[in-house]
Amino acid sequence: MNSEAFQDLPSNVVRILTEFSAAARQTFGEDLRAIVLYGSAAEGRLRPTSDVNLLLVLTRFTETQAVQLREPLRVGQTAIRLTVMFLLETEIAAAAEAFAVKFADILQRRRVLFGTDPFAQLAIPRAAELLRLKQALLNLTLRWREAFIARGLREEQLATVVAEAAGPLRACAAALLELEGKPAASPRVALEQLAADLHPQGAAAAQQLLAQLTEARQERILSPGQSGPALFQLLELARALHQRASALS
């Protein structure tokens, strides 16, 4: 295991990742090629609402192996919101094309915990990334419209939607700037730049919105009356990002 990859993570996350990785290595043996941490944990920016995302690259995935890993995965899900993608080596290129925005984010934010880096030579086709970016932004817009109405009477539920918006919206912003030839230092910075450009009320309003986004991620709640307007501004921002992406070729 790459111990340096754990150095800035909370102790409980380190413990669960170590235990799960050990179970995965024992379960899959030589079929396990790599264990990759990606997303906010790989960036050192875990929040209480963050998932801890792992990707296991395998040469094969059998029923017997999968059954043996059920309990370690259940423990991880309960303890640290662990999510795991099980990907065959032969599926990497197809997955990167089918889920181009996610894999563009993985390319930018990843740590190899075990094995060799399976994405060192990965290149995502521009056309695929642009298509998936527009699909992802449209999907976010539609989901958040429904959530704004369906959960509007429960502010704590809206605050959860706001908190969970950070990851996908930042990933989309980073992909958009990369496609425009202006890559940002991080997905967080990418969203800050684009929100300042696209918020109809200007940079100050964008800064306030992103502060609410951070607060929702950290506290899991917003002050009374803030959750609904924040979510509505986020869905409008996703729509503006979609329009900007649609202008690309």
Secondary structure as a PSIPRED ss2 file (coil, helix, strand):
# PSIPRED VFORMAT (PSIPRED V4.0)

   1 M C   1.000  0.000  0.000
   2 N C   1.000  0.000  0.000
   3 S H   0.000  1.000  0.000
   4 E H   0.000  1.000  0.000
   5 A H   0.000  1.000  0.000
   6 F H   0.000  1.000  0.000
   7 Q C   1.000  0.000  0.000
   8 D C   1.000  0.000  0.000
   9 L C   1.000  0.000  0.000
  10 P C   1.000  0.000  0.000
  11 S H   0.000  1.000  0.000
  12 N H   0.000  1.000  0.000
  13 V H   0.000  1.000  0.000
  14 V H   0.000  1.000  0.000
  15 R H   0.000  1.000  0.000
  16 I H   0.000  1.000  0.000
  17 L H   0.000  1.000  0.000
  18 T H   0.000  1.000  0.000
  19 E H   0.000  1.000  0.000
  20 F H   0.000  1.000  0.000
  21 S H   0.000  1.000  0.000
  22 A H   0.000  1.000  0.000
  23 A H   0.000  1.000  0.000
  24 A H   0.000  1.000  0.000
  25 R H   0.000  1.000  0.000
  26 Q H   0.000  1.000  0.000
  27 T H   0.000  1.000  0.000
  28 F H   0.000  1.000  0.000
  29 G H   0.000  1.000  0.000
  30 E H   0.000  1.000  0.000
  31 D H   0.000  1.000  0.000
  32 L E   0.000  0.000  1.000
  33 R E   0.000  0.000  1.000
  34 A E   0.000  0.000  1.000
  35 I E   0.000  0.000  1.000
  36 V E   0.000  0.000  1.000
  37 L E   0.000  0.000  1.000
  38 Y E   0.000  0.000  1.000
  39 G C   1.000  0.000  0.000
  40 S C   1.000  0.000  0.000
  41 A C   1.000  0.000  0.000
  42 A C   1.000  0.000  0.000
  43 E C   1.000  0.000  0.000
  44 G C   1.000  0.000  0.000
  45 R C   1.000  0.000  0.000
  46 L C   1.000  0.000  0.000
  47 R C   1.000  0.000  0.000
  48 P C   1.000  0.000  0.000
  49 T C   1.000  0.000  0.000
  50 S C   1.000  0.000  0.000
  51 D C   1.000  0.000  0.000
  52 V E   0.000  0.000  1.000
  53 N E   0.000  0.000  1.000
  54 L E   0.000  0.000  1.000
  55 L E   0.000  0.000  1.000
  56 L E   0.000  0.000  1.000
  57 V E   0.000  0.000  1.000
  58 L E   0.000  0.000  1.000
  59 T C   1.000  0.000  0.000
  60 R C   1.000  0.000  0.000
  61 F C   1.000  0.000  0.000
  62 T C   1.000  0.000  0.000
  63 E H   0.000  1.000  0.000
  64 T H   0.000  1.000  0.000
  65 Q H   0.000  1.000  0.000
  66 A H   0.000  1.000  0.000
  67 V H   0.000  1.000  0.000
  68 Q H   0.000  1.000  0.000
  69 L C   1.000  0.000  0.000
  70 R H   0.000  1.000  0.000
  71 E H   0.000  1.000  0.000
  72 P H   0.000  1.000  0.000
  73 L H   0.000  1.000  0.000
  74 R H   0.000  1.000  0.000
  75 V H   0.000  1.000  0.000
  76 G H   0.000  1.000  0.000
  77 Q H   0.000  1.000  0.000
  78 T H   0.000  1.000  0.000
  79 A H   0.000  1.000  0.000
  80 I H   0.000  1.000  0.000
  81 R C   1.000  0.000  0.000
  82 L E   0.000  0.000  1.000
  83 T E   0.000  0.000  1.000
  84 V E   0.000  0.000  1.000
  85 M E   0.000  0.000  1.000
  86 F E   0.000  0.000  1.000
  87 L E   0.000  0.000  1.000
  88 L E   0.000  0.000  1.000
  89 E H   0.000  1.000  0.000
  90 T H   0.000  1.000  0.000
  91 E H   0.000  1.000  0.000
  92 I H   0.000  1.000  0.000
  93 A H   0.000  1.000  0.000
  94 A H   0.000  1.000  0.000
  95 A H   0.000  1.000  0.000
  96 A H   0.000  1.000  0.000
  97 E H   0.000  1.000  0.000
  98 A H   0.000  1.000  0.000
  99 F C   1.000  0.000  0.000
 100 A H   0.000  1.000  0.000
 101 V H   0.000  1.000  0.000
 102 K H   0.000  1.000  0.000
 103 F H   0.000  1.000  0.000
 104 A H   0.000  1.000  0.000
 105 D H   0.000  1.000  0.000
 106 I H   0.000  1.000  0.000
 107 L H   0.000  1.000  0.000
 108 Q H   0.000  1.000  0.000
 109 R C   1.000  0.000  0.000
 110 R E   0.000  0.000  1.000
 111 R E   0.000  0.000  1.000
 112 V E   0.000  0.000  1.000
 113 L E   0.000  0.000  1.000
 114 F E   0.000  0.000  1.000
 115 G E   0.000  0.000  1.000
 116 T C   1.000  0.000  0.000
 117 D C   1.000  0.000  0.000
 118 P C   1.000  0.000  0.000
 119 F C   1.000  0.000  0.000
 120 A C   1.000  0.000  0.000
 121 Q C   1.000  0.000  0.000
 122 L C   1.000  0.000  0.000
 123 A C   1.000  0.000  0.000
 124 I C   1.000  0.000  0.000
 125 P C   1.000  0.000  0.000
 126 R H   0.000  1.000  0.000
 127 A H   0.000  1.000  0.000
 128 A H   0.000  1.000  0.000
 129 E H   0.000  1.000  0.000
 130 L H   0.000  1.000  0.000
 131 L H   0.000  1.000  0.000
 132 R H   0.000  1.000  0.000
 133 L H   0.000  1.000  0.000
 134 K H   0.000  1.000  0.000
 135 Q H   0.000  1.000  0.000
 136 A H   0.000  1.000  0.000
 137 L H   0.000  1.000  0.000
 138 L H   0.000  1.000  0.000
 139 N H   0.000  1.000  0.000
 140 L H   0.000  1.000  0.000
 141 T H   0.000  1.000  0.000
 142 L H   0.000  1.000  0.000
 143 R H   0.000  1.000  0.000
 144 W H   0.000  1.000  0.000
 145 R H   0.000  1.000  0.000
 146 E H   0.000  1.000  0.000
 147 A H   0.000  1.000  0.000
 148 F H   0.000  1.000  0.000
 149 I H   0.000  1.000  0.000
 150 A H   0.000  1.000  0.000
 151 R C   1.000  0.000  0.000
 152 G C   1.000  0.000  0.000
 153 L C   1.000  0.000  0.000
 154 R C   1.000  0.000  0.000
 155 E H   0.000  1.000  0.000
 156 E H   0.000  1.000  0.000
 157 Q H   0.000  1.000  0.000
 158 L H   0.000  1.000  0.000
 159 A H   0.000  1.000  0.000
 160 T H   0.000  1.000  0.000
 161 V H   0.000  1.000  0.000
 162 V H   0.000  1.000  0.000
 163 A H   0.000  1.000  0.000
 164 E H   0.000  1.000  0.000
 165 A H   0.000  1.000  0.000
 166 A H   0.000  1.000  0.000
 167 G H   0.000  1.000  0.000
 168 P H   0.000  1.000  0.000
 169 L H   0.000  1.000  0.000
 170 R H   0.000  1.000  0.000
 171 A H   0.000  1.000  0.000
 172 C H   0.000  1.000  0.000
 173 A H   0.000  1.000  0.000
 174 A H   0.000  1.000  0.000
 175 A H   0.000  1.000  0.000
 176 L H   0.000  1.000  0.000
 177 L H   0.000  1.000  0.000
 178 E H   0.000  1.000  0.000
 179 L H   0.000  1.000  0.000
 180 E C   1.000  0.000  0.000
 181 G C   1.000  0.000  0.000
 182 K C   1.000  0.000  0.000
 183 P C   1.000  0.000  0.000
 184 A C   1.000  0.000  0.000
 185 A C   1.000  0.000  0.000
 186 S C   1.000  0.000  0.000
 187 P H   0.000  1.000  0.000
 188 R H   0.000  1.000  0.000
 189 V H   0.000  1.000  0.000
 190 A H   0.000  1.000  0.000
 191 L H   0.000  1.000  0.000
 192 E H   0.000  1.000  0.000
 193 Q H   0.000  1.000  0.000
 194 L H   0.000  1.000  0.000
 195 A H   0.000  1.000  0.000
 196 A H   0.000  1.000  0.000
 197 D H   0.000  1.000  0.000
 198 L H   0.000  1.000  0.000
 199 H C   1.000  0.000  0.000
 200 P C   1.000  0.000  0.000
 201 Q C   1.000  0.000  0.000
 202 G C   1.000  0.000  0.000
 203 A H   0.000  1.000  0.000
 204 A H   0.000  1.000  0.000
 205 A H   0.000  1.000  0.000
 206 A H   0.000  1.000  0.000
 207 Q H   0.000  1.000  0.000
 208 Q H   0.000  1.000  0.000
 209 L H   0.000  1.000  0.000
 210 L H   0.000  1.000  0.000
 211 A H   0.000  1.000  0.000
 212 Q H   0.000  1.000  0.000
 213 L H   0.000  1.000  0.000
 214 T H   0.000  1.000  0.000
 215 E H   0.000  1.000  0.000
 216 A H   0.000  1.000  0.000
 217 R H   0.000  1.000  0.000
 218 Q H   0.000  1.000  0.000
 219 E H   0.000  1.000  0.000
 220 R C   1.000  0.000  0.000
 221 I C   1.000  0.000  0.000
 222 L C   1.000  0.000  0.000
 223 S C   1.000  0.000  0.000
 224 P C   1.000  0.000  0.000
 225 G C   1.000  0.000  0.000
 226 Q C   1.000  0.000  0.000
 227 S H   0.000  1.000  0.000
 228 G H   0.000  1.000  0.000
 229 P H   0.000  1.000  0.000
 230 A H   0.000  1.000  0.000
 231 L H   0.000  1.000  0.000
 232 F H   0.000  1.000  0.000
 233 Q H   0.000  1.000  0.000
 234 L H   0.000  1.000  0.000
 235 L H   0.000  1.000  0.000
 236 E H   0.000  1.000  0.000
 237 L H   0.000  1.000  0.000
 238 A H   0.000  1.000  0.000
 239 R H   0.000  1.000  0.000
 240 A H   0.000  1.000  0.000
 241 L H   0.000  1.000  0.000
 242 H H   0.000  1.000  0.000
 243 Q H   0.000  1.000  0.000
 244 R H   0.000  1.000  0.000
 245 A H   0.000  1.000  0.000
 246 S H   0.000  1.000  0.000
 247 A C   1.000  0.000  0.000
 248 L C   1.000  0.000  0.000
 249 S C   1.000  0.000  0.000
